[in-house]
Amino acid sequence: MSAESNPLHHFRKAAIVATLRRSRMFADLGTEDIEAVADGCSTRVLRKGEMLFHEGDKSEGFYVIQTGSISVYRLTPDGREQIICVFRAPESFAEVTLATVESYPANAVALESSQIILVQKARFRELIQRKPELSLHMLASMSLHLKHLVQSLQDIKGRQIEFRLADWLITKSPGGANGGPSTFELPVSKKNLAGQLGVTSETLSRTFARFRREGLLTVDRGTISIVNEAGLRAYAES
């Protein structure tokens, strides 16, 4: 039985196509195009804490997340992790390697059990040659990542950690958008959150402690309850 006629092959391809359709990069591609992209894809399962790639590894292509979450980060000169972005299903990342970059410029690790799709570089480049409009999708996705990175750098440079943490908490709180309950689980570890906010774990812990002393929130292990949302907003909007 050939791979193409294997029912398992068809099931895997259908799952890849379904994920690609949900991804911003491929959302408005036609059926023929998106199936052509899927033909050049493979999948991989990662355990929590397992590395997807290291900075300097030869680039195989870029990735789309089916399930779970991936942290992309670099190491600072003093050995701290500086998180560039945390990606979740069905986001794509590492598209920059499709251009002139032959190795990954950062590290990527699974924050939880995850399944990712590898869009192989050589196959995707061949497809772009046949369908140049795909390059516009790639550029749009890369520009969104760049916008996020610039905003993160501006936040780290121009705002105190109290303001950045308050803004992050309000964004993640289910009550922040609709007035509902303001208790939620931290979606990442405190170490990863510190990396996203550009501070050490110790600084983040001190800031949480300050917010607790001021009666803005309570923290029970990984569960956060926002007690005074107006007080947090005062920090975030300063």
Rosetta blueprint (number, residue, H / E / L):
1 M L
2 S L
3 A L
4 E L
5 S L
6 N L
7 P H
8 L H
9 H H
10 H H
11 F H
12 R H
13 K H
14 A H
15 A H
16 I H
17 V H
18 A H
19 T H
20 L H
21 R H
22 R H
23 S L
24 R L
25 M L
26 F L
27 A L
28 D L
29 L L
30 G L
31 T H
32 E H
33 D H
34 I H
35 E H
36 A H
37 V H
38 A H
39 D H
40 G L
41 C E
42 S E
43 T E
44 R E
45 V E
46 L E
47 R L
48 K L
49 G L
50 E L
51 M E
52 L E
53 F E
54 H L
55 E L
56 G L
57 D L
58 K E
59 S L
60 E L
61 G E
62 F E
63 Y E
64 V E
65 I E
66 Q E
67 T E
68 G L
69 S E
70 I E
71 S E
72 V E
73 Y E
74 R E
75 L E
76 T L
77 P L
78 D L
79 G L
80 R L
81 E E
82 Q E
83 I E
84 I E
85 C E
86 V E
87 F E
88 R E
89 A L
90 P L
91 E L
92 S E
93 F E
94 A L
95 E H
96 V H
97 T H
98 L H
99 A L
100 T L
101 V L
102 E L
103 S E
104 Y L
105 P L
106 A L
107 N E
108 A E
109 V E
110 A E
111 L L
112 E L
113 S L
114 S E
115 Q E
116 I E
117 I E
118 L E
119 V E
120 Q E
121 K H
122 A H
123 R H
124 F H
125 R H
126 E H
127 L H
128 I H
129 Q H
130 R H
131 K L
132 P L
133 E H
134 L H
135 S H
136 L H
137 H H
138 M H
139 L H
140 A H
141 S H
142 M H
143 S H
144 L H
145 H H
146 L H
147 K H
148 H H
149 L H
150 V H
151 Q H
152 S H
153 L H
154 Q H
155 D H
156 I H
157 K H
158 G H
159 R L
160 Q L
161 I H
162 E H
163 F H
164 R H
165 L H
166 A H
167 D H
168 W H
169 L H
170 I H
171 T H
172 K H
173 S L
174 P H
175 G H
176 G H
177 A H
178 N H
179 G L
180 G L
181 P L
182 S L
183 T E
184 F E
185 E E
186 L L
187 P L
188 V L
189 S L
190 K H
191 K H
192 N H
193 L H
194 A H
195 G H
196 Q H
197 L H
198 G L
199 V L
200 T L
201 S H
202 E H
203 T H
204 L H
205 S H
206 R H
207 T H
208 F H
209 A H
210 R H
211 F H
212 R H
213 R H
214 E L
215 G L
216 L L
217 L E
218 T E
219 V E
220 D E
221 R L
222 G L
223 T E
224 I E
225 S E
226 I E
227 V L
228 N L
229 E H
230 A H
231 G H
232 L H
233 R H
234 A H
235 Y H
236 A H
237 E L
238 S L
